[in-house]
């Protein structure tokens, strides 16, 4: 299969539920879209047969790849796990508005790899173009020195990225995986391991990858308050990536889920805050 979307749902039922809502929001506009869910049985056991039919592929991820709850590591294995030659990856806790994923594919597929990006750090000048997001390290210069980066360290947002299975992307993902597995790397601890964004930042910096900033998903903690019409106008969807989402965004998300499920004849499954279900999220 040439092109499709990959979603990961591991560890908790809420990710299976979120992945379902995302898949519905994509398929409702493009029914022929191919979607692969990378999962484990525990994350989808509550979904019924009709709900599971929104995924064209159910791919069981071997536990050895995320042992000790290193779930973020699985993103870095996507070239091996994706059944598609050209893949858009989306975090499970996203939902699309009224835009088609093919529009995003058309924009992203001009290169082998394209990712959400908020800014960058210039090692030579010490300048950061944005302070609104996280490099997942206490000191960007120390990070660059440790990893041998003497140019640009990008600030990626990996809730969305696109890649083709090419020699270059294979090298990049392998480099990112090495960073994840390096216990001495000067990164913030995130969950049971590292944020995959730290690994992408470093791998892309080492390969001298330059990309324009790109935001296709609205995230209130980054973009600030916006009215629903602004979100529909300016973004492809909403990222529900926080431990506890605001009342307004939760209501908007649930209205979208309710609308899509009514069209599809499904019982809606509404948003659950991660902090209410995942114990370690209250410590992050």
Order of alpha helices (4+ residues) and beta strands (2+ residues): beta-alpha-beta-alpha-alpha-beta-alpha-beta-beta-alpha-beta-beta-alpha-beta-alpha-alpha-beta-alpha-alpha-beta-alpha
